[in-house]
Amino acid sequence: MSKKDITRRKFISTASAAAISAVAAGGIAACGNNNKKSAKLALFGGEPVRTKKFPPWPTADENVVKSIVTTTKSGIWCRIQSKSGTVPTFEKKFAELIGTKFCLATGSGTQALHTALAGLEIGGGDEVLVPPYTDPGSISAILICPALPVIIDVDPESFQIDPDKIEERINENTKAIMPVHIMGQPVNMDKIMNIAQKHNLKVIEDACQAHLAEYKGKKCGTMGILGCFSFQASKVLACGEGGAVIGNDEEIMDKCYTFHNRGTSRKGTTDIGGPKYRMNEFEGAVLLPQLETLEKQSVRRNSNADYLTSKFKDIPGIYPQKLYDGTTRGAYYKYGFIYKKEYFNGVDRSKFLKALSAEGIPCSGYINFRLDKEPWTENLINSKTFRKLYSKERLKRYREENDCPNNNQICNEMVVFSQNQLLGTKNDMDDIINAVLKIYENRDQLT
């Protein structure tokens, strides 16, 4: 049976005939000019595949420095001081770039998510569907509404919320779905939007990692009623901390503005209670010049990611993140793949990570904890607030249903490279591939 005849799900647990044949014939060909340095793994004193560092992140070119200096000298340090300051200017340009009418800048991605939920008047007694393989901020934003985050397990190949598991968890209190475009790759938005329309639910896209990612030509964040982004230091568009809410409904976006501006509307009236989530002018100053380089960097990340995937497919036990049909562009905040230890003589992922790092390739397991089993779940169930808002029976059922075996598997098997590594050259990508290949072909040294 050829590899093309095997479904991808079966392929995850079955080595391809081509790969097995290649190994039996003496190994899989290395990339580029690499001569494998030494058959001895660097973890045990061999010569590493790579000693050169990858491009740093975040970076500040002369335009960023100039923008900060100009803002400092202007004396306009807060967005409410000027309607033409860096933050309002960034909001206008980011909305244009993403393709929405409006953008509201906030102090973080988590703040953006909370602001979006508040703008849609989601609060106590409501339920929001969300995946467990995500940053804790996705859950926290729901908790502080305070609404109930209903955890939906993920697809083990795409690492995204599994649309086929959603409808069984919808009830009369369900108000929204919050899909997370994890690692910057689009969720299966066709299925999400169809379910939302069928059950009259709002869709808030957590696009905090998905700057410029596209699904069927539409940018992530623009398909739901609201979309949220993060500009934290590690993101592909970064200012240390920072976030944004985007949307096309002016009334809803005005509600978001009022909420994030400690309850004060654009007219200056205090309408509701709210936090102060405003982005400051220095963050806007850092972000604005980066809008000029974001597209070029995005193209390079996608090109390098495609190259890695084309080579990893021949290495048994390495399974890159599945992209859904309709994905026209990724953001590649992270490049992730599943590591199957069965193909590496049963060597635990932790040792694989150490071996790969020793070869000069920075890597991590990314989200190593099971968010669906972190202490917040029991703290929620036992809190005075949630006991008042939700029945004893609902909280009991919540505990029973809060189990995500696919998420558990991913947390144990994930390996990621950071987005700055994808800004390297093709030779840099060859180093990554050759390091993984070297470990595979010398896996007996790890046992």
N, C-alpha and C positions, 0 to 999 in steps of 0.2 A: 504494500500500500504506500503510495507517495504521500508527501506531506500535504499536498493540495487536497487529498481525499480524506484527511483527518480534520474534524472540526477543531476550532481553537480550544474549546473546553477540554476535549480529549487530549489535545496536544500539550496542555499544561501538565498532564500527568503521564504523557507518553512521548519519549524521544522520537524525533523525526527520523525516518529511514535515511535521509540524506546526511543528517548530522552523525548518526551512528556509523555510517559508512565512512565519513570523513575521519572520524576518530580512529576507527579500525585501520584506516590506511596510513595513519601516522600523524593525525591531528588536522585542525582547521587552519587554513592559511592566515598568517599574520597580515596586518595592514601596513601600508606605507613602507618606510625604510627600516622598520623595526626588525632586528635580528634576534629578538627575545632576550637580548643582553646576557642573561644567565638563566639556566633552567632552575636554578635555586631561587626560591621565593625570597623577596626582600625582607619579609617578616622574619626569616631565619638567617639573614646575613648576606643574601644575594644582592646583585646589582638591581636597583629599581628600574622600572620601565621609564620613569619620568622623574626629573629633579626640578624642572622649570615650574614656576608658579602660574596658575591660571589668572586671567584678568581680575583685578580687584573689584569689589562692590561694597558699598556704593562709591561712585566717583563724582568728582566735582571739577568740571573743566572751567576755563576762564570765563565763560558766559554765566555759569552758576555763581562764581565768586563775584563777578561784576554786579549781578542782580542783587545779591545779598548786600553788598556795599551800598548800592544805590538806595535800597530800602532802608538801610540803617541811617543813612544821611538824610533821608526824606522826613523822618520823624513820624511817618505813618506806619505804625506797628500793629494796629488792630483794624480788622475789616470794617468796622462801623465808622472809622474816621474818614473814609473816602469811598465813593461809589466806583472809582476807577483805579483802586489799589490793586495789588497783586492777586488777592483772593478773588474779588469779583471778575478780574480779567481772566484768571485761570478758569473759573467756573464757566465763563462764556466760551473759551477756547476748548475746554475739555468736552463740553456738551456738543460743540460742533464736530470735534474729532470722533466722538462715539456715535453721534447721530440722533441726539435727543434735543428737545426744546430747552430743557432746563437742567441745571446742575447746582447742587448745594454742597459746598466744601465743609468738612467737619474735622474734628481733632484726631480721629482714628477710624479704621474700618468698623470696629465694634460700635462706635458712636453712630456711624452711618447706618448700620443695621438697626440699632435701637431707634434712631430717628425715623427710619422708614416704617417700622412697625407702629410707632406712635402716630405717624402721619396717616396711617390707615386705621387708626383707633383700635388697634388690637391690644387687649389688656386682660385683666383678671377674669378667669372663667373660660377664656378662649384657648384654643389649641393650635399649634403650628407644627407642621411636619418638616423634619430636618434630618439629614444623614449624620451618622456618628463619626465618619472619617473626615474630620475637619478641624480647624482651629477652635479652641474653646470659646472664642469670641462669638461664634455662630450660635452657640447654646446660651451664653451669657446674655446676649442681646434679647433673647426671648424671655429668659428668667426674670430680668429686671422690669418687664412690662407691667405686672408679672403674669405671663402666660405659660402654658404647659408645653415644653418641647417634646413632641412625640417622635421618638427615634425610629427611622426607617432604615433597615439594613441596606448594604451597598451591593452593587454588581461586583463580583470578585475579579473581573477582568478590566473594567473601566475605573474602578474605585469610586464610582459616582452613585448617588442615590438610585436605587432600583425601582423604576416606575411600576413594575409588576407587583411590587409589595405595598404600594401606596393605598389603593382603594379599600383594602381590608381594614385599614386603620382610621378611615374617615368616619366621623360621627357628627351629630348635630352641633357640637361645639368647635369643630374644625373650621378655621377661618382662612388659613393660608398655607402655602407650600414654600419652603425656602430651599431651593436646590443650590448646591455649592459646586461651582466649577473648579473642582479640586485640581491643584497643580497647574491651573490655567487652561484646562481642556474642557470644552463644552459638554454639558449634560445633554441627555437625549431630550431636547426641549420640545419636540413634536409631541411626544407622549405626555410630558409634564403639562403642557398647555391644553391638550385635549382633556386630561383628567380634571384640570382646574375649571375649564369651561363647563364640563359635565356636572360638576358639583358646586359651581358658583364660588370658587375659591380664588383668593388673591395669590399671585406669584411674585415673591420678592427674590430676585436673583442675588445670591451672594457671589459676586464677581470680583471679590477682593484680590484674587490671584490671577484674574483673567483679562488683563488690559490688552485690548485689540484682538482678543480671541473671537472667532466667528463661527456661527452655526448657520449653514445654508445662506451665507452672505450677510447675516445679521450679527452685529457685534453683541457679545455677551453683555448682559445688563439692560438691553433694549427690548427684550421679548416679554418680560414680565411687566407688571404695572410700575414697579420700581426696581432699580438695580443699584448695588452698592459696591464700592471699591475701597481698597486700602492703599496707602502710600507709605507704609512702614518701611524702615531702612532696607529690608531684604527684598522688597518688591521691585518689579521691573521699572516702575515709576515711583521714585522714593523721595521722601523729605524727612526721614527720621520717624515721625508719626504723621498721621493724617488720613483722611478718608473723604468719600463723596457719595452723595445720593443723586441718581439721575432719573428723569422721568419726563413724560409729556403732558401730564394732567396738571394744569396750573393751580387748581384749587388744592390738590393734594400736596403739591410742592410748597405752596404757601403755608400749609399746616406743618410741614416738615421744618420750614424756616422758623416759624413761631416757636415750635417745640425746642429746636436746637439753640434758640436765642433767649434762653431762660424764660420762655413764655411770652415774649414781647413780639408783636407782629411787625411787619414792614411799615405799617402805619404809625407804630410807636405806642400802641395800646397793649397793656398787659392782659392777655386773653386767657391764658391757662398757666398752670405750673409747668416748669420745664428746666432742664439742666443747661449749663453753658457749654455747648459743644462746638463753638466757633473755631475755625482754623485761623491761625494768626498770619500776619503778612510775611513773616520770614519763611514760613513753610510755602506760601504761595510763590515767594521769590525763588526758592530752590526748585520748585516744580516747573515753572514757566519755561525756562530754557531747555528742559529735558523733553518737552513736547516736540522739539525740533529733531531730536535724535531717536525717539521712541520707535518710529516706523522702521528705520534702518536696522536697529537692534532686533526688532521683532522678526524681520526677514531672516537675519542671520541665525537667530535661535531656532527658527523653524527648519531652516536648511540643515543645520548641524544635527538637530533632533531626528530628522528624517534619515540622515546618514547613519546615525547610531542605530536606529531601529533596523535599517536594512542589513546591518552587519550582525547585530545581536540575534537575529532570527536563526542564525546558523550555530549558535552556542547553546547546547542543551541546558535546560534548567534556568534560562534567563528569558523572561516574558515581559516585554515592555507594555505600558499602559495602553489598553485598547481605546482607539478613537472611534466614536460613533459615526455611522454613515451620515453625511451632512456636515461634518466638521470641515470647514473650509480654511480655518487657521487656528493654530494653538497659540497660547501665550508662553508656555513652558517656563513658568515660575520655578517648577521643579521638573526634572526628567526622572520618571519613576519606572521601576520594573520589579516584578516578583522574582525572588530568588528561591528556587526549589532545591533544598539541601540533598534530596534524594539523588540528584545528578552530580553532587560533589562529595560522594562517599559519606553522606550523612553529616557533613560538617555544618555546625550551627551558623546561622547568619552572623552572629557577633564575631566569629572568627573570620568569616569571609570579609566583613567590613574592615577588620584590622589588617588583613592581608592586602586588600585593595588600597587602603590608606598608605600602607608601607611601600606600595609600588608607585606612590606619588600622585594618587588620585583621591582627592577629598570626597567623602561620601558619608551618608548617614542612613539610619532606619526611618528617618522623618518622624511620624507620629507613632511612638513606641508604646503608648498607653491606650487602653480601651476607654475612650471617652464615655461610652454607654455604661461603663461600670465604675467610673470615678465617683468619689464621695458625694458629689453634688446631687446624685439621684436620691440617695437616702436622706440627705439633708433637706431636699425638696419635700419628700414624702412626710417627713417629720416636722416640717416648719409650721408655725402658727398661721402664717399667711396662706400657704397652699391648702392647709386643712380647712380654712374658712371658705376658700374659693372652690374647692373640689370635694366631692363626696368621698367618704371612706372607701366605698366600693370602687370608685374610679381610681383612687390612688393605689389600691390593692392590685387592681388590674394593670395599672401602669407598671408596677414593679414586675409583675409576671410576664408582661409583654416586652419588657425592656431587655431583650437578648438578641445579639447580632453576631451570629457565628461567622459570617463572611468578613465582617469588620475585624473580628478576632484574628482570622487567618491573615488578612492584609497587614495588620499591625505586627505580626510575627515574621512576615516574609518580605516586606517592602525594603527596597534600596533606592536611594535618590541621589542625583547630582543637582547642584544648585544652578540657578539661571546664569550666573556669571561664567560658569564653565562653558556654557553654550555660546558665549561670545568669542570663544577662541577660534583658531584656524582649523582647517581640515586635519593638519598634522596633530593638533591637540586632540581632536576626536579619535584619531588613530591610536594615540597613546591610551585613551580610555578603553578602547576596544581591545588593544593588545594586552593591557593589564588584566582585564577580565578573562581573556583567552589564556593568558599565562597561568592564572590561578586555576582555571578549569583543567588545563593539560597537566598541571602539577599538583592536582588536588590531593594526591596520595600523601604529599608532604604535610598536609594539614591534619591528618588523622593520627 
